[in-house]
């Protein structure tokens, strides 16, 4: 189990997250020193259990332009942060 899942599952504090990361890094160090390879990332399917967003309910075919508004707003935020 990765650190992020553990953090959310057990509500880790900052020090517990740090300790868990160190533990996982030591485990990977042992694995690599033993000659094992790092596994390639696996593609995961999207979680379809999440209910659709309000924009998707109001405009399921993206005809009203919500997608364009979202992209423009995201571009504005990115421009502002640089």
N, CA, C and O atoms as a printed pandas DataFrame, in Angstrom:
     atom_number atom_name residue_name chain_id  residue_number  x_coord  y_coord  z_coord
0              1         N          UNK        A               1    0.855   -1.178    0.000
1              2        CA          UNK        A               1    0.000    0.000    0.000
2              3         C          UNK        A               1    0.900    1.240    0.000
3              4         O          UNK        A               1    1.885    1.293    0.737
4              5         N          UNK        A               2    0.566    2.223   -0.816
5              6        CA          UNK        A               2    1.410    3.403   -0.886
6              7         C          UNK        A               2    1.112    4.368    0.263
7              8         O          UNK        A               2    0.099    4.245    0.953
8              9         N          UNK        A               3    2.005    5.314    0.447
9             10        CA          UNK        A               3    1.934    6.231    1.582
10            11         C          UNK        A               3    0.671    7.091    1.531
11            12         O          UNK        A               3    0.056    7.360    2.562
12            13         N          UNK        A               4    0.294    7.515    0.339
13            14        CA          UNK        A               4   -0.883    8.379    0.235
14            15         C          UNK        A               4   -2.138    7.666    0.735
15            16         O          UNK        A               4   -2.932    8.242    1.478
16            17         N          UNK        A               5   -2.309    6.421    0.326
17            18        CA          UNK        A               5   -3.483    5.662    0.784
18            19         C          UNK        A               5   -3.444    5.470    2.293
19            20         O          UNK        A               5   -4.459    5.619    2.974
20            21         N          UNK        A               6   -2.266    5.139    2.811
21            22        CA          UNK        A               6   -2.136    4.978    4.264
22            23         C          UNK        A               6   -2.458    6.279    4.992
23            24         O          UNK        A               6   -3.125    6.277    6.026
24            25         N          UNK        A               7   -1.975    7.391    4.438
25            26        CA          UNK        A               7   -2.206    8.699    5.045
26            27         C          UNK        A               7   -3.697    8.984    5.169
27            28         O          UNK        A               7   -4.164    9.446    6.210
28            29         N          UNK        A               8   -4.441    8.705    4.102
29            30        CA          UNK        A               8   -5.879    8.965    4.132
30            31         C          UNK        A               8   -6.629    7.941    4.975
31            32         O          UNK        A               8   -7.576    8.283    5.683
32            33         N          UNK        A               9   -6.204    6.696    4.898
33            34        CA          UNK        A               9   -6.904    5.634    5.619
34            35         C          UNK        A               9   -6.776    5.791    7.130
35            36         O          UNK        A               9   -7.744    5.612    7.870
36            37         N          UNK        A              10   -5.553    6.134    7.583
37            38        CA          UNK        A              10   -5.310    6.209    9.022
38            39         C          UNK        A              10   -5.148    7.637    9.547
39            40         O          UNK        A              10   -4.818    7.838   10.716
40            41         N          UNK        A              11   -5.383    8.627    8.680
41            42        CA          UNK        A              11   -5.315   10.030    9.073
42            43         C          UNK        A              11   -3.962   10.361    9.715
43            44         O          UNK        A              11   -3.899   10.892   10.824
44            45         N          UNK        A              12   -2.896   10.039    9.002
45            46        CA          UNK        A              12   -1.534   10.254    9.499
46            47         C          UNK        A              12   -1.246   11.723    9.768
47            48         O          UNK        A              12   -1.754   12.611    9.084
48            49         N          UNK        A              13   -0.423   11.955   10.777
49            50        CA          UNK        A              13    0.104   13.298   11.025
50            51         C          UNK        A              13    1.314   13.500   10.109
51            52         O          UNK        A              13    1.737   12.574    9.417
52            53         N          UNK        A              14    1.859   14.702   10.110
53            54        CA          UNK        A              14    3.006   15.004    9.260
54            55         C          UNK        A              14    4.197   14.102    9.607
55            56         O          UNK        A              14    4.873   13.598    8.710
56            57         N          UNK        A              15    4.449   13.902   10.882
57            58        CA          UNK        A              15    5.578   13.061   11.285
58            59         C          UNK        A              15    5.339   11.595   10.916
59            60         O          UNK        A              15    6.283   10.892   10.554
60            61         N          UNK        A              16    4.100   11.128   11.002
61            62        CA          UNK        A              16    3.789    9.750   10.623
62            63         C          UNK        A              16    3.952    9.548    9.112
63            64         O          UNK        A              16    4.407    8.493    8.670
64            65         N          UNK        A              17    3.579   10.560    8.325
65            66        CA          UNK        A              17    3.762   10.481    6.871
66            67         C          UNK        A              17    5.252   10.397    6.559
67            68         O          UNK        A              17    5.675    9.586    5.736
68            69         N          UNK        A              18    6.041   11.235    7.219
69            70        CA          UNK        A              18    7.489   11.235    7.005
70            71         C          UNK        A              18    8.090    9.881    7.367
71            72         O          UNK        A              18    8.918    9.351    6.627
72            73         N          UNK        A              19    7.682    9.325    8.490
73            74        CA          UNK        A              19    8.180    8.029    8.932
74            75         C          UNK        A              19    7.783    6.929    7.935
75            76         O          UNK        A              19    8.577    6.034    7.643
76            77         N          UNK        A              20    6.564    7.004    7.422
77            78        CA          UNK        A              20    6.088    6.022    6.463
78            79         C          UNK        A              20    6.866    6.120    5.146
79            80         O          UNK        A              20    7.215    5.101    4.550
80            81         N          UNK        A              21    7.134    7.344    4.700
81            82        CA          UNK        A              21    7.915    7.533    3.470
82            83         C          UNK        A              21    9.303    6.939    3.637
83            84         O          UNK        A              21    9.793    6.232    2.756
84            85         N          UNK        A              22    9.941    7.230    4.778
85            86        CA          UNK        A              22   11.278    6.677    5.026
86            87         C          UNK        A              22   11.249    5.151    5.022
87            88         O          UNK        A              22   12.145    4.508    4.475
88            89         N          UNK        A              23   10.230    4.586    5.627
89            90        CA          UNK        A              23   10.099    3.133    5.666
90            91         C          UNK        A              23    9.954    2.555    4.257
91            92         O          UNK        A              23   10.588    1.555    3.923
92            93         N          UNK        A              24    9.120    3.186    3.439
93            94        CA          UNK        A              24    8.918    2.709    2.078
94            95         C          UNK        A              24   10.196    2.872    1.248
95            96         O          UNK        A              24   10.514    2.013    0.426
96            97         N          UNK        A              25   10.919    3.957    1.456
97            98        CA          UNK        A              25   12.164    4.175    0.718
98            99         C          UNK        A              25   13.204    3.120    1.096
99           100         O          UNK        A              25   13.924    2.625    0.229
100          101         N          UNK        A              26   13.290    2.774    2.383
101          102        CA          UNK        A              26   14.222    1.718    2.813
102          103         C          UNK        A              26   13.835    0.379    2.183
103          104         O          UNK        A              26   14.699   -0.393    1.769
104          105         N          UNK        A              27   12.528    0.112    2.114
105          106        CA          UNK        A              27   12.054   -1.129    1.488
106          107         C          UNK        A              27   12.483   -1.175    0.028
107          108         O          UNK        A              27   12.975   -2.202   -0.439
108          109         N          UNK        A              28   12.299   -0.060   -0.705
109          110        CA          UNK        A              28   12.686   -0.023   -2.111
110          111         C          UNK        A              28   14.196   -0.118   -2.268
111          112         O          UNK        A              28   14.683   -0.710   -3.231
112          113         N          UNK        A              29   14.938    0.457   -1.335
113          114        CA          UNK        A              29   16.391    0.341   -1.393
114          115         C          UNK        A              29   16.807   -1.132   -1.280
115          116         O          UNK        A              29   17.659   -1.596   -2.037
116          117         N          UNK        A              30   16.214   -1.852   -0.347
117          118        CA          UNK        A              30   16.505   -3.286   -0.191
118          119         C          UNK        A              30   16.132   -4.051   -1.457
119          120         O          UNK        A              30   16.880   -4.921   -1.903
120          121         N          UNK        A              31   14.983   -3.729   -2.034
121          122        CA          UNK        A              31   14.533   -4.399   -3.261
122          123         C          UNK        A              31   15.531   -4.180   -4.399
123          124         O          UNK        A              31   15.887   -5.122   -5.108
124          125         N          UNK        A              32   15.981   -2.934   -4.570
125          126        CA          UNK        A              32   16.905   -2.623   -5.653
126          127         C          UNK        A              32   18.276   -3.255   -5.416
127          128         O          UNK        A              32   18.917   -3.744   -6.346
128          129         N          UNK        A              33   18.714   -3.237   -4.153
129          130        CA          UNK        A              33   20.002   -3.863   -3.837
130          131         C          UNK        A              33   19.960   -5.372   -4.043
131          132         O          UNK        A              33   20.991   -5.993   -4.302
132          133         N          UNK        A              34   18.782   -5.961   -3.929
133          134        CA          UNK        A              34   18.622   -7.396   -4.161
134          135         C          UNK        A              34   18.535   -7.722   -5.650
135          136         O          UNK        A              34   18.421   -8.889   -6.026
136          137         N          UNK        A              35   18.588   -6.691   -6.499
137          138        CA          UNK        A              35   18.575   -6.909   -7.939
138          139         C          UNK        A              35   17.202   -6.893   -8.571
139          140         O          UNK        A              35   17.069   -7.167   -9.764
140          141         N          UNK        A              36   16.194   -6.585   -7.810
141          142        CA          UNK        A              36   14.840   -6.539   -8.381
142          143         C          UNK        A              36   14.642   -5.215   -9.131
143          144         O          UNK        A              36   15.196   -4.187   -8.741
144          145         N          UNK        A              37   13.872   -5.246  -10.174
145          146        CA          UNK        A              37   13.607   -4.052  -10.978
146          147         C          UNK        A              37   12.384   -3.315  -10.450
147          148         O          UNK        A              37   11.506   -3.906   -9.822
148          149         N          UNK        A              38   12.346   -2.034  -10.715
149          150        CA          UNK        A              38   11.172   -1.233  -10.356
150          151         C          UNK        A              38   10.071   -1.566  -11.353
151          152         O          UNK        A              38   10.295   -1.472  -12.560
152          153         N          UNK        A              39    8.900   -1.948  -10.887
153          154        CA          UNK        A              39    7.830   -2.299  -11.829
154          155         C          UNK        A              39    7.365   -1.079  -12.630
155          156         O          UNK        A              39    7.362    0.049  -12.138
156          157         N          UNK        A              40    6.983   -1.338  -13.851
157          158        CA          UNK        A              40    6.465   -0.255  -14.694
158          159         C          UNK        A              40    5.081    0.153  -14.191
159          160         O          UNK        A              40    4.318   -0.683  -13.708
160          161         N          UNK        A              41    4.765    1.445  -14.308
161          162        CA          UNK        A              41    3.428    1.887  -13.892
162          163         C          UNK        A              41    2.343    1.204  -14.712
163          164         O          UNK        A              41    2.506    0.954  -15.906
164          165         N          UNK        A              42    1.249    0.911  -14.054
165          166        CA          UNK        A              42    0.134    0.257  -14.732
166          167         C          UNK        A              42   -0.958    1.281  -15.012
167          168         O          UNK        A              42   -1.254    2.133  -14.174
168          169         N          UNK        A              43   -1.548    1.191  -16.187
169          170        CA          UNK        A              43   -2.675    2.064  -16.497
170          171         C          UNK        A              43   -3.859    1.625  -15.659
171          172         O          UNK        A              43   -4.077    0.435  -15.431
172          173         N          UNK        A              44   -4.616    2.606  -15.208
173          174        CA          UNK        A              44   -5.796    2.299  -14.409
174          175         C          UNK        A              44   -7.035    2.849  -15.102
175          176         O          UNK        A              44   -6.984    3.867  -15.792
176          177         N          UNK        A              45   -8.134    2.158  -14.903
177          178        CA          UNK        A              45   -9.400    2.614  -15.458
178          179         C          UNK        A              45   -9.950    3.740  -14.595
179          180         O          UNK        A              45   -9.734    3.777  -13.383
180          181         N          UNK        A              46  -10.649    4.637  -15.225
181          182        CA          UNK        A              46  -11.267    5.730  -14.491
182          183         C          UNK        A              46  -12.345    5.187  -13.561
183          184         O          UNK        A              46  -13.017    4.206  -13.881
184          185         N          UNK        A              47  -12.500    5.822  -12.426
185          186        CA          UNK        A              47  -13.529    5.421  -11.463
186          187         C          UNK        A              47  -14.861    6.007  -11.922
187          188         O          UNK        A              47  -15.104    7.206  -11.786
188          189         N          UNK        A              48  -15.701    5.165  -12.455
189          190        CA          UNK        A              48  -16.986    5.611  -13.007
190          191         C          UNK        A              48  -18.077    5.698  -11.944
191          192         O          UNK        A              48  -19.215    6.054  -12.251
192          193         N          UNK        A              49  -17.738    5.375  -10.701
193          194        CA          UNK        A              49  -18.750    5.427   -9.649
194          195         C          UNK        A              49  -19.054    6.853   -9.212
195          196         O          UNK        A              49  -20.097    7.112   -8.611
196          197         N          UNK        A              50  -18.140    7.783   -9.514
197          198        CA          UNK        A              50  -18.339    9.169   -9.127
198          199         C          UNK        A              50  -19.506    9.754   -9.916
199          200         O          UNK        A              50  -19.594    9.545  -11.126
200          201         N          UNK        A              51  -20.398   10.478   -9.258
201          202        CA          UNK        A              51  -21.520   11.068   -9.989
202          203         C          UNK        A              51  -21.018   12.137  -10.963
203          204         O          UNK        A              51  -19.974   12.745  -10.728
204          205         N          UNK        A              52  -21.743   12.365  -12.038
205          206        CA          UNK        A              52  -21.295   13.357  -13.014
206          207         C          UNK        A              52  -21.317   14.768  -12.422
207          208         O          UNK        A              52  -22.091   15.063  -11.511
208          209         N          UNK        A              53  -20.460   15.623  -12.953
209          210        CA          UNK        A              53  -20.392   17.015  -12.507
210          211         C          UNK        A              53  -21.656   17.747  -12.945
211          212         O          UNK        A              53  -22.358   17.305  -13.854
212          213         N          UNK        A              54  -21.933   18.856  -12.295
213          214        CA          UNK        A              54  -23.133   19.641  -12.614
214          215         C          UNK        A              54  -23.127   20.078  -14.077
215          216         O          UNK        A              54  -24.165   20.045  -14.738
216          217         N          UNK        A              55  -21.959   20.489  -14.588
217          218        CA          UNK        A              55  -21.869   20.913  -15.988
218          219         C          UNK        A              55  -22.196   19.764  -16.932
219          220         O          UNK        A              55  -22.811   19.985  -17.976
220          221         N          UNK        A              56  -21.800   18.550  -16.588
221          222        CA          UNK        A              56  -22.111   17.393  -17.430
222          223         C          UNK        A              56  -23.603   17.072  -17.411
223          224         O          UNK        A              56  -24.156   16.627  -18.416
224          225         N          UNK        A              57  -24.247   17.295  -16.284
225          226        CA          UNK        A              57  -25.690   17.046  -16.191
226          227         C          UNK        A              57  -26.457   18.086  -17.000
227          228         O          UNK        A              57  -27.405   17.756  -17.712
228          229         N          UNK        A              58  -26.035   19.355  -16.884
229          230        CA          UNK        A              58  -26.719   20.431  -17.598
230          231         C          UNK        A              58  -26.455   20.397  -19.096
231          232         O          UNK        A              58  -27.310   20.780  -19.893
232          233         N          UNK        A              59  -25.269   19.936  -19.473
233          234        CA          UNK        A              59  -24.872   19.949  -20.877
234          235         C          UNK        A              59  -24.121   18.664  -21.223
235          236         O          UNK        A              59  -22.901   18.689  -21.385
236          237         N          UNK        A              60  -24.835   17.539  -21.337
237          238        CA          UNK        A              60  -24.160   16.257  -21.563
238          239         C          UNK        A              60  -23.395   16.166  -22.884
239          240         O          UNK        A              60  -22.454   15.380  -22.992
240          241         N          UNK        A              61  -23.776   16.946  -23.877
241          242        CA          UNK        A              61  -23.110   16.888  -25.177
242          243         C          UNK        A              61  -22.097   18.010  -25.381
243          244         O          UNK        A              61  -21.555   18.158  -26.477
244          245         N          UNK        A              62  -21.833   18.802  -24.344
245          246        CA          UNK        A              62  -20.885   19.922  -24.386
246          247         C          UNK        A              62  -21.229   20.934  -25.464
247          248         O          UNK        A              62  -20.337   21.488  -26.107
248          249         N          UNK        A              63  -22.504   21.174  -25.662
249          250        CA          UNK        A              63  -22.930   22.125  -26.690
250          251         C          UNK        A              63  -23.038   23.543  -26.152
251          252         O          UNK        A              63  -23.013   24.494  -26.933
252          253         N          UNK        A              64  -23.157   23.709  -24.851
253          254        CA          UNK        A              64  -23.355   25.039  -24.281
254          255         C          UNK        A              64  -22.046   25.791  -24.061
255          256         O          UNK        A              64  -22.072   26.977  -23.734
256          257         N          UNK        A              65  -20.918   25.139  -24.230
257          258        CA          UNK        A              65  -19.648   25.838  -24.128
258          259         C          UNK        A              65  -18.988   25.785  -22.770
259          260         O          UNK        A              65  -18.041   26.533  -22.526
260          261         N          UNK        A              66  -19.454   24.925  -21.871
261          262        CA          UNK        A              66  -18.832   24.837  -20.551
262          263         C          UNK        A              66  -17.362   24.419  -20.659
263          264         O          UNK        A              66  -16.514   24.885  -19.898
264          265         N          UNK        A              67  -17.079   23.542  -21.607
265          266        CA          UNK        A              67  -15.705   23.062  -21.773
266          267         C          UNK        A              67  -14.780   24.209  -22.189
267          268         O          UNK        A              67  -13.656   24.312  -21.697
268          269         N          UNK        A              68  -15.250   25.060  -23.084
269          270        CA          UNK        A              68  -14.435   26.188  -23.511
270          271         C          UNK        A              68  -14.214   27.170  -22.355
271          272         O          UNK        A              68  -13.120   27.708  -22.189
272          273         N          UNK        A              69  -15.246   27.393  -21.573
273          274        CA          UNK        A              69  -15.122   28.282  -20.414
274          275         C          UNK        A              69  -14.125   27.701  -19.421
275          276         O          UNK        A              69  -13.298   28.425  -18.866
276          277         N          UNK        A              70  -14.205   26.398  -19.199
277          278        CA          UNK        A              70  -13.279   25.745  -18.270
278          279         C          UNK        A              70  -11.840   25.881  -18.750
279          280         O          UNK        A              70  -10.952   26.213  -17.966
280          281         N          UNK        A              71  -11.607   25.627  -20.029
281          282        CA          UNK        A              71  -10.261   25.722  -20.577
282          283         C          UNK        A              71   -9.727   27.154  -20.498
283          284         O          UNK        A              71   -8.559   27.365  -20.173
284          285         N          UNK        A              72  -10.569   28.123  -20.793
285          286        CA          UNK        A              72  -10.148   29.530  -20.720
286          287         C          UNK        A              72   -9.807   29.921  -19.288
287          288         O          UNK        A              72   -8.810   30.603  -19.048
288          289         N          UNK        A              73  -10.625   29.494  -18.345
289          290        CA          UNK        A              73  -10.368   29.818  -16.949
290          291         C          UNK        A              73   -9.084   29.154  -16.457
291          292         O          UNK        A              73   -8.306   29.769  -15.728
292          293         N          UNK        A              74   -8.862   27.911  -16.850
293          294        CA          UNK        A              74   -7.647   27.203  -16.467
294          295         C          UNK        A              74   -6.418   27.891  -17.060
295          296         O          UNK        A              74   -5.403   28.041  -16.379
296          297         N          UNK        A              75   -6.504   28.306  -18.315
297          298        CA          UNK        A              75   -5.395   29.038  -18.949
298          299         C          UNK        A              75   -5.121   30.351  -18.209
299          300         O          UNK        A              75   -3.968   30.740  -18.020
300          301         N          UNK        A              76   -6.195   31.024  -17.794
301          302        CA          UNK        A              76   -6.055   32.278  -17.034
302          303         C          UNK        A              76   -5.331   32.023  -15.707
303          304         O          UNK        A              76   -4.442   32.785  -15.326
304          305         N          UNK        A              77   -5.709   30.962  -15.016
305          306        CA          UNK        A              77   -5.062   30.628  -13.735
306          307         C          UNK        A              77   -3.589   30.283  -13.935
307          308         O          UNK        A              77   -2.736   30.708  -13.155
308          309         N          UNK        A              78   -3.297   29.523  -14.964
309          310        CA          UNK        A              78   -1.907   29.155  -15.233
310          311         C          UNK        A              78   -1.080   30.374  -15.593
311          312         O          UNK        A              78    0.064   30.497  -15.156
312          313         N          UNK        A              79   -1.639   31.273  -16.379
313          314        CA          UNK        A              79   -0.942   32.499  -16.759
314          315         C          UNK        A              79   -0.672   33.371  -15.520
315          316         O          UNK        A              79    0.388   33.984  -15.392
316          317         N          UNK        A              80   -1.631   33.408  -14.642
317          318        CA          UNK        A              80   -1.527   34.215  -13.428
318          319         C          UNK        A              80   -0.456   33.674  -12.485
319          320         O          UNK        A              80    0.191   34.447  -11.779
320          321         N          UNK        A              81   -0.259   32.342  -12.466
321          322        CA          UNK        A              81    0.680   31.733  -11.532
322          323         C          UNK        A              81    2.119   31.854  -12.012
323          324         O          UNK        A              81    3.041   31.655  -11.221
324          325         N          UNK        A              82    2.339   32.175  -13.285
325          326        CA          UNK        A              82    3.725   32.286  -13.774
326          327         C          UNK        A              82    4.262   33.669  -13.648
327          328         O          UNK        A              82    5.410   33.922  -14.014
